[in-house]
């Protein structure tokens, strides 16, 4: 695995966490681009995160568990 790709993944996770999210899972895929003629690698990062929000006191939705 390329160190620069892992560094980018780490930076993305740090940005999300600094915004108050809890990162629960990451997936990193590195592959050769099917759209480029050269052999430049591309990466896809999938990040799963959660962030609880305080309840809205004025929310009277029938779909909210009370």
MMTF fields as JSON, N, C-alpha, C and O atoms, coordinates in Angstrom:
{
  "mmtfVersion": "1.0.0",
  "mmtfProducer": "UNKNOWN",
  "numBonds": 263,
  "numAtoms": 264,
  "numGroups": 66,
  "numChains": 1,
  "numModels": 1,
  "chainsPerModel": [1],
  "groupsPerChain": [66],
  "chainIdList": ["A"],
  "bondAtomList": [4, 2, 8, 6, 12, 10, 16, 14, 20, 18, 24, 22, 28, 26, 32, 30, 36, 34, 40, 38, 44, 42, 48, 46, 52, 50, 56, 54, 60, 58, 64, 62, 68, 66, 72, 70, 76, 74, 80, 78, 84, 82, 88, 86, 92, 90, 96, 94, 100, 98, 104, 102, 108, 106, 112, 110, 116, 114, 120, 118, 124, 122, 128, 126, 132, 130, 136, 134, 140, 138, 144, 142, 148, 146, 152, 150, 156, 154, 160, 158, 164, 162, 168, 166, 172, 170, 176, 174, 180, 178, 184, 182, 188, 186, 192, 190, 196, 194, 200, 198, 204, 202, 208, 206, 212, 210, 216, 214, 220, 218, 224, 222, 228, 226, 232, 230, 236, 234, 240, 238, 244, 242, 248, 246, 252, 250, 256, 254, 260, 258],
  "bondOrderList": [1, 1, 1, 1, 1, 1, 1, 1, 1, 1, 1, 1, 1, 1, 1, 1, 1, 1, 1, 1, 1, 1, 1, 1, 1, 1, 1, 1, 1, 1, 1, 1, 1, 1, 1, 1, 1, 1, 1, 1, 1, 1, 1, 1, 1, 1, 1, 1, 1, 1, 1, 1, 1, 1, 1, 1, 1, 1, 1, 1, 1, 1, 1, 1, 1],
  "groupList": [{"groupName": "UNK", "atomNameList": ["N", "CA", "C", "O"], "elementList": ["N", "C", "C", "O"], "formalChargeList": [0, 0, 0, 0], "bondAtomList": [1, 0, 2, 1, 3, 2], "bondOrderList": [1, 1, 2], "singleLetterCode": "X", "chemCompType": "L-PEPTIDE LINKING"}],
  "groupTypeList": [0, 0, 0, 0, 0, 0, 0, 0, 0, 0, 0, 0, 0, 0, 0, 0, 0, 0, 0, 0, 0, 0, 0, 0, 0, 0, 0, 0, 0, 0, 0, 0, 0, 0, 0, 0, 0, 0, 0, 0, 0, 0, 0, 0, 0, 0, 0, 0, 0, 0, 0, 0, 0, 0, 0, 0, 0, 0, 0, 0, 0, 0, 0, 0, 0, 0],
  "groupIdList": [1, 2, 3, 4, 5, 6, 7, 8, 9, 10, 11, 12, 13, 14, 15, 16, 17, 18, 19, 20, 21, 22, 23, 24, 25, 26, 27, 28, 29, 30, 31, 32, 33, 34, 35, 36, 37, 38, 39, 40, 41, 42, 43, 44, 45, 46, 47, 48, 49, 50, 51, 52, 53, 54, 55, 56, 57, 58, 59, 60, 61, 62, 63, 64, 65, 66],
  "secStructList": [7, 7, 2, 2, 2, 2, 2, 2, 2, 2, 2, 2, 2, 2, 2, 2, 2, 2, 6, 6, 7, 3, 3, 3, 3, 3, 3, 3, 3, 3, 3, 3, 7, 1, 1, 7, 1, 1, 7, 7, 3, 3, 3, 3, 3, 3, 3, 3, 3, 3, 7, 7, 7, 7, 7, 7, 6, 6, 7, 7, 7, 6, 6, 1, 7, 7],
  "xCoordList": [0.854, 0.0, 0.896, 1.916, 0.516, 1.305, 1.109, -0.011, 2.22, 2.164, 1.382, 0.692, 1.478, 0.764, -0.746, -1.48, -1.223, -2.649, -3.107, -4.165, -2.321, -2.663, -2.647, -3.484, -1.697, -1.652, -2.913, -3.472, -3.358, -4.586, -5.792, -6.651, -5.864, -6.971, -6.95, -7.991, -5.775, -5.636, -6.101, -6.805, -5.716, -6.116, -7.632, -8.221, -8.264, -9.715, -10.425, -11.39, -9.951, -10.541, -10.364, -11.293, -9.193, -8.937, -9.88, -10.385, -10.122, -11.038, -12.459, -13.136, -12.902, -14.256, -14.377, -15.37, -13.375, -13.408, -13.345, -13.965, -12.613, -12.53, -13.862, -14.088, -14.743, -16.079, -17.081, -18.273, -16.604, -17.475, -18.071, -18.948, -17.623, -18.13, -17.258, -16.057, -17.866, -17.135, -16.993, -17.985, -15.768, -15.529, -15.604, -14.899, -16.465, -16.67, -16.063, -15.833, -15.8, -15.255, -14.651, -15.174, -13.554, -12.982, -12.638, -12.277, -12.757, -12.365, -11.577, -12.014, -10.436, -9.559, -9.272, -8.828, -9.525, -9.24, -8.311, -8.573, -7.239, -6.311, -6.287, -6.167, -6.402, -6.495, -5.973, -5.836, -5.691, -5.307, -6.562, -7.593, -6.467, -7.615, -8.074, -7.271, -9.347, -9.858, -10.117, -10.37, -10.056, -10.362, -9.114, -9.215, -7.955, -6.708, -5.897, -5.948, -5.148, -4.299, -3.002, -2.401, -2.571, -1.337, -1.666, -2.824, -0.691, -0.888, -0.954, -0.49, -1.532, -1.662, -2.694, -3.808, -2.324, -3.289, -4.316, -4.044, -5.469, -6.513, -6.884, -6.597, -7.519, -7.95, -9.385, -9.816, -10.103, -11.438, -11.417, -10.969, -11.902, -11.993, -13.466, -14.174, -13.919, -15.27, -15.154, -14.491, -15.801, -15.73, -17.145, -18.041, -17.338, -18.612, -18.42, -17.492, -19.308, -19.194, -20.586, -21.581, -20.626, -21.907, -21.748, -20.664, -22.842, -22.841, -24.231, -25.189, -24.347, -25.664, -25.983, -25.104, -27.225, -27.695, -28.654, -29.38, -28.669, -29.611, -31.048, -31.305, -31.969, -33.357, -33.912, -33.544, -34.794, -35.474, -36.749, -37.663, -36.802, -37.94, -39.257, -40.33, -39.175, -40.38, -40.815, -41.788, -40.109, -40.42, -41.568, -41.419, -42.71, -43.864, -44.183, -45.346, -43.15, -43.314, -43.882, -43.497, -44.788, -45.35, -44.319, -44.528, -43.225, -42.221, -41.114, -40.299, -41.073, -40.042, -40.513, -41.642, -39.642, -39.949, -39.873, -38.902, -40.901, -40.953, -40.827, -40.851],
  "yCoordList": [-1.174, 0.0, 1.232, 1.27, 2.216, 3.443, 4.299, 4.497, 4.796, 5.608, 6.9, 7.355, 7.509, 8.759, 8.556, 9.454, 7.408, 7.109, 6.92, 7.416, 6.213, 6.027, 7.352, 7.579, 8.231, 9.562, 10.359, 11.035, 10.277, 10.974, 10.431, 11.202, 9.123, 8.528, 9.035, 9.391, 9.066, 9.553, 11.013, 11.372, 11.848, 13.258, 13.411, 14.252, 12.602, 12.658, 12.269, 12.919, 11.212, 10.785, 11.877, 12.157, 12.493, 13.562, 14.745, 15.325, 15.11, 16.219, 15.905, 16.759, 14.689, 14.299, 14.275, 14.746, 13.73, 13.694, 15.095, 15.347, 16.002, 17.366, 18.104, 19.103, 17.616, 18.199, 17.578, 17.875, 16.715, 16.149, 14.797, 14.327, 14.163, 12.843, 11.755, 11.948, 10.607, 9.421, 8.49, 7.948, 8.304, 7.408, 5.977, 5.604, 5.187, 3.809, 2.779, 1.635, 3.183, 2.222, 2.975, 4.004, 2.453, 2.99, 1.833, 0.744, 2.089, 1.109, 1.857, 2.901, 1.332, 1.976, 1.012, -0.113, 1.449, 0.642, 1.431, 2.595, 0.806, 1.418, 0.53, -0.69, 1.142, 0.368, 1.21, 2.427, 0.577, 1.292, 1.866, 1.199, 3.092, 3.778, 3.117, 2.931, 2.763, 2.218, 3.32, 3.029, 4.587, 5.699, 6.385, 7.231, 6.041, 6.685, 5.706, 4.497, 6.228, 5.379, 5.001, 3.971, 5.835, 5.491, 4.57, 4.203, 4.215, 3.282, 4.012, 3.494, 5.215, 5.989, 5.326, 5.028, 5.1, 4.497, 5.532, 6.732, 5.051, 5.861, 5.193, 4.014, 5.946, 5.386, 5.817, 6.904, 4.946, 5.231, 5.016, 3.976, 6.002, 5.887, 5.948, 6.884, 4.945, 4.939, 5.079, 4.277, 6.099, 6.362, 6.325, 6.993, 5.543, 5.486, 6.185, 5.881, 7.122, 7.888, 8.157, 8.124, 8.422, 8.735, 9.982, 10.278, 10.706, 11.906, 12.062, 12.343, 11.884, 12.083, 13.574, 14.393, 13.903, 15.275, 15.352, 14.394, 16.472, 16.595, 16.578, 17.001, 16.096, 16.043, 17.444, 18.39, 17.556, 18.81, 18.838, 18.044, 19.736, 19.794, 20.117, 19.75, 20.799, 21.195, 20.172, 20.398, 19.044, 18.043, 17.172, 16.414, 17.283, 16.462, 15.448, 15.113, 14.968, 14.012, 12.693, 12.22, 12.119, 10.812, 9.696, 8.586, 9.973, 8.955, 8.899, 7.976, 9.855, 9.895, 9.11, 9.278, 8.263, 7.494, 8.455, 9.195, 8.428, 9.352, 8.619, 9.239],
  "zCoordList": [0.0, 0.0, 0.0, 0.689, -0.761, -0.851, 0.397, 0.869, 0.914, 2.136, 1.924, 2.836, 0.721, 0.494, 0.501, 0.913, 0.06, 0.085, 1.532, 1.919, 2.319, 3.729, 4.481, 5.354, 4.149, 4.769, 4.434, 5.298, 3.181, 2.788, 3.545, 3.975, 3.712, 4.455, 5.898, 6.451, 6.498, 7.869, 7.967, 8.91, 7.008, 6.997, 6.887, 7.565, 6.035, 5.882, 7.173, 7.575, 7.819, 9.088, 10.14, 10.897, 10.197, 11.17, 10.937, 11.897, 9.673, 9.379, 9.837, 10.41, 9.585, 9.981, 11.5, 12.055, 12.167, 13.631, 14.232, 15.265, 13.605, 14.131, 14.0, 14.682, 13.125, 12.976, 13.944, 13.875, 14.848, 15.872, 15.552, 16.276, 14.495, 14.109, 14.718, 14.909, 15.022, 15.464, 14.269, 13.78, 13.798, 12.669, 13.189, 14.127, 12.567, 13.018, 12.076, 12.469, 10.825, 9.868, 8.687, 8.259, 8.173, 6.936, 6.015, 6.462, 4.733, 3.722, 2.659, 2.174, 2.304, 1.339, 0.207, 0.44, -1.025, -2.203, -3.116, -3.418, -3.548, -4.497, -5.732, -5.624, -6.902, -8.144, -9.297, -9.174, -10.384, -11.597, -12.238, -12.313, -12.694, -13.247, -14.548, -15.462, -14.638, -15.9, -16.925, -18.095, -16.496, -17.397, -17.938, -18.826, -17.426, -17.844, -18.687, -18.461, -19.661, -20.493, -19.791, -20.097, -18.848, -18.129, -16.955, -16.756, -16.213, -15.108, -13.766, -12.75, -13.765, -12.535, -11.624, -12.054, -10.384, -9.466, -8.998, -8.974, -8.637, -8.019, -6.713, -6.5, -5.846, -4.575, -4.297, -4.682, -3.626, -3.14, -1.639, -1.157, -0.907, 0.549, 0.92, 0.549, 1.654, 2.187, 3.7, 4.359, 4.24, 5.672, 6.228, 5.713, 7.277, 7.977, 9.313, 10.061, 9.6, 10.834, 11.385, 10.662, 12.675, 13.301, 14.144, 14.647, 14.291, 15.117, 15.716, 14.996, 17.02, 17.636, 17.744, 18.014, 17.534, 17.664, 18.842, 19.109, 19.549, 20.657, 20.136, 19.009, 20.942, 20.485, 20.267, 20.962, 19.301, 19.018, 19.854, 19.633, 20.796, 21.719, 20.999, 21.476, 19.861, 19.137, 18.105, 17.385, 18.019, 17.002, 17.489, 18.447, 16.826, 17.202, 16.105, 15.88, 15.431, 14.345, 14.872, 15.942, 14.115, 14.477, 14.308, 14.799, 13.628, 13.346, 14.398, 14.384, 15.294, 16.312, 17.541, 18.002, 18.056, 19.266, 20.454, 20.613, 21.268, 22.412, 23.711, 24.774]
}
